[in-house]
Amino acid sequence: MTDPTLLTIAEAAKLIAARKLSPVELTEACLAKTRRLDNVLSAYVEVTEESALAAARDAEAAAAKGTLKSPLHGIPIGLKDIYDTAGVKTTGHSKLLKDRVPKEDATTVANLKAAGAVLTGKLGTFEFAIGGPSFDILTPPARNPWNPDHTTGGSSSGSGAAVAAGLVLGAMGTDTGGSIRSPSALCGLSGIKPTYGILSRKGILPLSQSLDHAGPMCWTSEDCALMMQALASHDPGDPASAKVPLPDFSGAIGKPVKGLKIGLVRHFYETDHPATDEVKAAIEASAAVFRSLGCEVVDVTLPPLADFAAVGLTIMGSEAYAIHEKSLKESPELYGEYARDRITLGAFFTGADYVAASYRRRELCAAVAKVMGEVDVLLTAASCFPAPRIEQVPKWFLFQKPSITMPFNVTGLPALAVCCGYSAAGLPLSMQLVGRAFAEPTLFGLGDAYEKATPWRSRRPELTLAA
């Protein structure tokens, strides 16, 4: 085995169970790669090497006894630095919280520990999941392993960089307007924004409670399914937690997808937010792959992208300002410029604006539900462009063109980012697969079938391979 850090979770889990891969050796390899590369990538805010190795040794002992708890037992996983970790700083990547040490784990963190995952530390984020890529915060912003001059996207920026580079085999992100899918798209990953309410958000620093989602970021759709199996649980501590029967998230992996009807939301990336020619061509090629797998692909029309963006930004801005108002007034200097200015914008929304956005949100959800009644899955771009240079990301990019990811925060539907090619410059391109509520297994099965029918998962960043 040349480099165990480039294994998928599924591959590593099978090797660990067969006693052909040591969790300690895997964790040590990930930590060694972190020491080699993180001075370039800035993926981590804090590496918890000692506790990670202790968890890896426990996993090795369990493997020897045949008592592994789950496919995640012994697998190195990183956490976006807005997930509370008992005894380990959770800062939101902000100077405001630079000394904050929670007493309890977030529910999802506790679930990962219960599954035997090896937690390697806290990964960088846009400050408070909104302010970045910013150079005036606690530590420098994460950089893209495919080209460190370029951004990872955000806000789960360190998570995107760490998984793409093989510093970890999986990572946790959060998604309020695209913050799992954007870095997954720009870093070439599979990342799922699950159905609203299926993962607990207790112990996660909030940005906008009615739009926030937690979710995993991995190299493959199958790996996301394995992580979801460990993560999902009803949690009375999260008022929005859905009390529903949990599916077998891996149940459709490896099964035929013939007969699925896919609705192609072409207008999102052709007219509402025009994508680059490379992205358009990649989506068309992806549709052709799905047809070759036996799926029916038809064009569908949703409300304009601008409507979803206006609703999402009004709600997000209002709720984010409500959360941060007191500390912004008392200690504005402890915020980075991007977070301070973006959050402060929420002060200018009125109660009438918020109510109007909430009403329009219900209308948009109904319109999407009508279309979803006619198809099994929606297909559109996950990003309208490959990763831009990090210094060229403008402060107000959210307001320049409507976000192609925001519609599925507004509706709460599950949306999976899947790599669908590379630009001429070697940067990843990505699509979104969107399902009905709680239909994550369908998305994972379809994403897995696509990944196995295309060559994109065999390609890794040159930086990683040279490390």
C-alpha positions in Angstrom: 0.0 0.0 0.0 1.6 3.2 -1.2 -0.3 5.9 0.6 -3.1 4.9 3.0 -4.3 8.5 3.3 -5.7 8.3 -0.2 -8.0 5.4 0.6 -11.7 5.9 0.8 -13.4 5.3 4.1 -15.0 2.2 2.6 -11.7 0.8 1.5 -9.9 1.6 4.7 -12.7 0.1 6.8 -12.5 -3.2 5.0 -8.8 -3.3 5.4 -9.0 -2.5 9.1 -11.6 -5.2 9.6 -9.4 -7.7 7.8 -6.4 -6.7 9.9 -4.6 -5.6 6.8 -4.4 -1.9 7.8 -3.6 -0.6 11.3 -5.7 2.4 12.5 -2.5 3.6 14.2 -0.5 3.5 11.0 -3.4 5.2 9.1 -3.7 8.0 11.7 0.1 8.4 11.8 0.2 8.7 8.1 -2.6 11.4 8.1 -0.8 13.3 10.9 2.5 13.1 9.1 1.0 14.4 5.9 -0.6 17.2 7.9 2.8 18.2 9.2 4.2 18.2 5.6 1.4 20.1 3.9 -0.5 22.2 6.4 2.0 25.1 6.4 0.8 25.5 2.7 -2.8 24.5 3.1 -3.8 26.0 6.5 -6.5 23.5 6.8 -6.3 23.1 10.6 -6.9 25.6 13.4 -5.7 22.9 15.9 -4.5 19.4 15.5 -5.3 17.1 18.4 -2.5 14.6 17.8 -2.3 13.0 21.2 -6.0 12.2 21.6 -6.2 11.0 17.9 -3.4 8.5 18.4 -5.0 7.3 21.7 -8.3 6.7 19.8 -6.4 4.9 17.0 -4.8 2.6 19.5 -8.2 1.8 21.0 -9.4 1.1 17.5 -6.5 -1.2 16.8 -7.3 -3.2 20.0 -10.9 -3.5 18.9 -9.9 -4.7 15.5 -7.7 -7.4 17.1 -10.7 -8.5 19.2 -13.2 -8.4 16.3 -15.3 -5.8 18.2 -15.2 -2.9 15.7 -18.2 -0.6 16.3 -18.8 0.6 12.8 -17.1 1.3 9.4 -15.8 4.5 10.9 -13.9 2.8 13.7 -10.3 3.8 13.3 -10.9 6.3 10.5 -9.4 9.8 10.8 -12.1 12.5 10.7 -11.7 16.2 11.0 -14.2 18.7 12.5 -15.0 22.2 11.2 -14.2 24.6 14.0 -17.8 25.4 14.9 -18.5 21.9 16.3 -18.2 21.9 20.1 -15.6 19.5 21.4 -15.3 18.9 25.1 -12.0 20.1 26.4 -10.8 21.3 23.0 -11.2 24.8 21.8 -14.1 25.7 19.5 -13.5 29.2 18.2 -15.5 29.7 15.0 -12.1 30.7 13.6 -12.6 34.0 15.4 -10.5 36.1 17.7 -13.7 36.7 19.6 -13.8 33.1 20.8 -10.1 32.3 20.7 -10.0 30.9 24.3 -13.4 29.2 24.3 -13.3 25.6 25.5 -16.7 23.8 25.6 -17.5 21.4 28.3 -19.6 19.1 26.1 -19.4 17.6 22.6 -21.8 18.5 19.9 -24.3 15.7 19.5 -22.8 14.8 16.1 -19.3 14.7 17.6 -20.5 12.4 20.3 -22.1 10.2 17.7 -18.8 10.0 15.8 -16.9 9.1 18.9 -19.5 6.4 19.7 -18.9 5.0 16.2 -15.1 4.8 16.9 -14.0 7.6 14.6 -10.5 9.0 15.2 -11.0 12.8 15.6 -7.8 14.6 14.4 -8.7 18.2 15.3 -10.4 21.4 14.3 -10.5 22.5 10.7 -10.6 26.1 9.4 -13.9 27.8 8.5 -14.9 31.2 7.2 -15.2 33.1 10.5 -18.5 32.1 12.1 -19.3 30.3 8.9 -19.7 33.6 6.9 -16.6 35.7 7.0 -14.0 34.6 4.5 -11.7 33.9 2.9 -10.3 36.4 5.4 -6.7 37.1 6.3 -7.4 39.1 9.5 -8.9 36.3 11.6 -7.5 33.7 14.1 -5.3 31.8 11.6 -4.9 32.1 7.8 -7.6 30.9 5.5 -7.5 27.4 4.0 -6.1 27.0 0.5 -7.1 24.6 -2.3 -4.9 21.5 -2.7 -5.4 21.5 -6.4 -3.7 24.9 -6.6 -2.9 26.7 -3.3 -3.2 30.1 -5.0 -6.9 29.3 -5.3 -9.8 29.3 -2.7 -11.4 26.2 -1.3 -14.8 27.8 -1.2 -16.6 28.2 2.0 -17.5 28.2 4.7 -16.3 24.6 5.4 -13.0 25.6 3.9 -10.6 23.6 6.0 -12.8 20.5 5.7 -12.6 20.8 1.9 -8.8 21.2 1.8 -8.2 18.4 4.4 -10.2 15.7 2.6 -9.0 16.6 -0.9 -5.4 16.4 0.4 -5.7 13.2 2.4 -5.1 14.9 5.7 -8.2 13.1 6.8 -10.5 10.5 5.1 -13.7 12.5 6.0 -14.7 15.7 7.6 -17.7 17.5 9.1 -19.0 20.7 7.5 -22.1 22.9 7.9 -24.2 24.4 5.2 -26.4 27.5 5.5 -26.4 28.7 1.9 -24.0 26.2 0.3 -21.1 25.8 2.8 -20.8 22.1 2.4 -21.4 21.9 -1.3 -19.3 24.9 -2.3 -16.0 23.6 -0.8 -16.9 20.1 -1.9 -17.4 21.4 -5.4 -14.2 23.5 -5.6 -12.1 20.8 -3.9 -13.5 17.9 -5.9 -15.3 16.1 -3.1 -18.6 14.4 -2.5 -20.4 16.4 0.2 -24.0 16.1 1.4 -26.3 18.8 2.8 -28.8 16.4 4.3 -32.5 16.9 4.7 -33.2 19.7 7.3 -33.5 18.1 10.7 -32.0 14.7 10.0 -28.7 15.6 11.8 -28.6 17.4 15.1 -27.2 20.9 15.3 -26.9 20.9 19.1 -23.4 22.1 20.0 -22.7 23.7 16.6 -22.2 27.5 16.6 -25.3 28.8 14.7 -25.4 31.2 11.8 -29.1 31.0 10.8 -31.1 28.5 12.7 -33.8 28.0 10.1 -31.2 27.4 7.3 -28.3 25.7 9.1 -27.5 22.1 8.2 -24.7 19.8 9.4 -23.2 17.2 7.1 -20.2 15.2 6.0 -17.6 15.8 3.3 -15.7 12.8 1.8 -14.0 11.6 -1.3 -17.0 9.5 -2.5 -20.7 9.3 -2.2 -20.4 5.9 -0.5 -18.2 7.4 2.2 -20.8 10.1 2.9 -23.4 7.4 3.3 -21.2 5.6 5.8 -20.7 8.8 7.8 -24.4 9.6 7.7 -25.2 6.2 9.2 -23.1 7.1 12.3 -24.2 10.7 12.5 -28.0 10.6 12.2 -30.1 10.4 15.3 -33.1 12.2 16.8 -32.0 14.8 19.3 -34.5 16.5 21.6 -31.7 19.0 22.3 -32.2 20.4 18.7 -35.7 21.8 18.4 -35.6 21.2 14.6 -34.5 17.6 14.9 -36.8 15.3 12.9 -38.2 12.3 14.7 -38.4 10.0 11.7 -37.4 6.4 11.0 -33.8 6.5 9.8 -33.0 4.8 6.5 -30.1 2.5 5.6 -28.0 5.3 4.1 -25.9 2.8 2.2 -28.9 0.8 1.0 -28.7 1.9 -2.6 -24.9 1.7 -3.0 -23.9 -0.6 -5.8 -27.5 -1.1 -6.9 -28.8 -0.3 -10.5 -30.1 3.2 -11.0 -32.0 2.3 -14.1 -35.5 3.8 -14.2 -34.8 6.8 -12.0 -36.2 10.0 -13.5 -33.9 13.0 -13.2 -35.0 16.6 -13.7 -32.3 18.8 -15.2 -32.6 22.4 -13.8 -30.8 23.9 -16.8 -31.9 27.5 -16.3 -30.1 27.7 -12.9 -26.7 27.6 -14.6 -27.5 28.7 -18.2 -29.5 31.9 -17.6 -30.1 32.6 -13.9 -26.4 32.4 -13.0 -24.5 31.7 -16.2 -21.8 29.1 -15.7 -18.5 28.8 -17.5 -18.5 26.8 -20.7 -16.6 24.1 -19.0 -19.2 23.7 -16.3 -22.0 23.6 -18.8 -20.3 21.0 -20.8 -19.6 18.9 -17.7 -23.2 18.9 -16.7 -24.3 17.9 -20.2 -21.8 15.1 -20.1 -23.0 14.0 -16.7 -26.6 13.9 -18.0 -25.4 11.6 -20.8 -23.7 9.3 -18.2 -27.0 9.0 -16.3 -28.8 8.2 -19.5 -26.3 5.5 -20.2 -27.0 4.0 -16.8 -30.7 3.7 -17.7 -32.0 7.0 -16.1 -34.5 9.2 -17.8 -33.3 12.9 -17.9 -35.8 15.6 -18.6 -35.6 19.4 -18.4 -37.6 21.0 -15.5 -38.2 24.5 -14.5 -38.1 25.9 -10.9 -38.7 29.4 -9.7 -35.9 31.9 -10.6 -32.6 31.4 -8.8 -32.8 35.1 -7.7 -36.0 34.4 -5.7 -34.3 31.7 -3.7 -31.3 33.9 -3.1 -33.4 36.9 -2.0 -35.3 34.8 0.5 -32.2 33.0 1.8 -30.1 36.1 2.2 -32.9 38.0 4.0 -33.5 35.1 6.4 -29.8 34.4 6.9 -28.9 38.0 7.4 -31.7 38.7 9.9 -31.0 35.6 12.0 -27.2 36.0 11.9 -27.4 39.6 13.1 -29.8 38.5 15.9 -27.2 36.0 17.1 -24.2 38.4 16.9 -25.8 41.8 17.7 -24.6 42.0 21.3 -21.0 41.0 20.6 -20.8 43.1 17.5 -21.8 46.2 19.4 -19.4 45.4 22.3 -16.4 44.1 20.5 -16.5 44.8 16.8 -12.7 44.9 16.6 -12.5 41.1 17.5 -14.3 40.2 14.2 -12.5 40.1 10.9 -13.7 42.6 8.4 -15.6 40.2 6.2 -17.6 38.6 9.0 -18.2 42.0 10.7 -19.5 43.7 7.6 -21.5 40.7 6.2 -23.3 40.1 9.6 -23.9 43.8 10.2 -25.8 44.0 6.9 -28.5 42.0 8.7 -29.2 45.0 10.9 -30.8 46.8 7.9 -33.5 44.1 7.3 -36.8 44.9 8.9 -39.3 42.7 10.6 -41.5 43.1 7.5 -38.7 42.0 5.3 -38.2 38.8 7.4 -41.9 38.0 7.4 -42.2 38.6 3.6 -39.2 36.3 3.0 -40.7 33.6 5.2 -44.0 33.8 3.3 -42.2 33.6 -0.1 -40.2 30.7 1.3 -43.3 28.7 1.7 -44.3 29.5 -1.9 -40.9 28.4 -3.2 -41.1 25.1 -1.2 -44.5 24.4 -2.7 -43.3 25.1 -6.2 -40.3 22.8 -5.8 -42.4 20.1 -4.2 -44.7 20.1 -7.2 -41.7 19.5 -9.5 -40.3 16.8 -7.2 -43.6 15.0 -7.4 -42.8 14.4 -11.1 -39.1 13.3 -10.8 -37.0 11.3 -8.4 -33.9 13.6 -8.4 -33.0 17.1 -9.6 -29.7 17.7 -11.4 -27.9 21.1 -11.7 -24.5 22.6 -11.2 -22.9 22.7 -7.7 -20.7 25.7 -8.7 -20.9 27.8 -11.8 -17.1 28.1 -12.0 -14.0 26.4 -10.8 -12.1 27.7 -7.8 -11.0 31.3 -8.2 -7.8 32.7 -6.9 -8.1 33.3 -3.2 -7.4 37.1 -3.3 -10.0 37.5 -6.0 -13.0 36.5 -3.9 -14.9 39.7 -3.3 -16.4 40.7 0.1 -19.9 40.8 -1.3 -19.8 37.8 -3.7 -23.1 36.5 -2.2 -24.9 39.5 -3.6 -23.2 39.7 -7.0 -25.0 36.7 -8.6 -27.6 34.4 -7.0 -26.2 31.4 -5.3 -26.9 28.1 -7.1 -26.8 26.2 -3.7 -29.2 28.4 -1.7 -32.4 26.9 -3.1 -32.0 23.7 -1.2 -31.3 25.5 2.1 -34.5 27.4 1.6 -36.4 24.2 0.8 -34.5 21.9 3.2 -34.1 19.2 0.6 -31.0 16.9 0.6 -28.4 18.0 -1.9 -25.3 16.1 -2.8 -22.2 17.7 -4.5 -20.4 15.2 -6.8 -17.2 15.9 -8.8 -18.0 15.7 -12.5 -14.7 16.6 -14.2 -11.9 19.1 -14.3 -11.2 22.4 -16.0 -8.4 22.9 -18.5 -6.4 24.3 -15.6 -6.9 21.1 -13.6 -9.5 22.5 -11.1 -12.5 20.4 -10.1 -16.0 20.9 -11.6 -19.1 19.7 -9.7 -22.8 18.9 -10.0 -25.6 18.8 -7.4 -28.0 15.9 -7.1 -31.1 16.9 -5.1 -33.7 14.5 -3.7 -37.0 14.4 -1.9 -37.0 14.9 1.9 -35.2 12.0 3.7 -34.3 10.4 0.4 -30.5 10.5 1.0 -30.0 6.8 0.0 -31.3 7.5 -3.5 -28.8 10.3 -3.9 -25.9 8.2 -2.5 -26.8 5.4 -4.8 -27.0 7.7 -7.9 -23.7 9.5 -6.9 -22.0 6.2 -6.4 -23.1 4.8 -9.8 -21.9 8.0 -11.5 -18.5 7.9 -9.7 -18.0 4.3 -10.7 -18.9 5.0 -14.3 -16.5 7.9 -14.7 -12.7 8.3 -14.0 -12.8 11.4 -11.8 -12.3 9.6 -8.4 -8.9 8.2 -9.6 -7.4 11.7 -9.8 -5.8 13.5 -6.8 -4.1 16.9 -6.4 -0.4 16.8 -7.5 0.5 18.6 -4.2 -0.9 15.6 -2.3 0.9 13.0 -4.5 4.2 14.8 -4.2 4.0 15.1 -0.4 
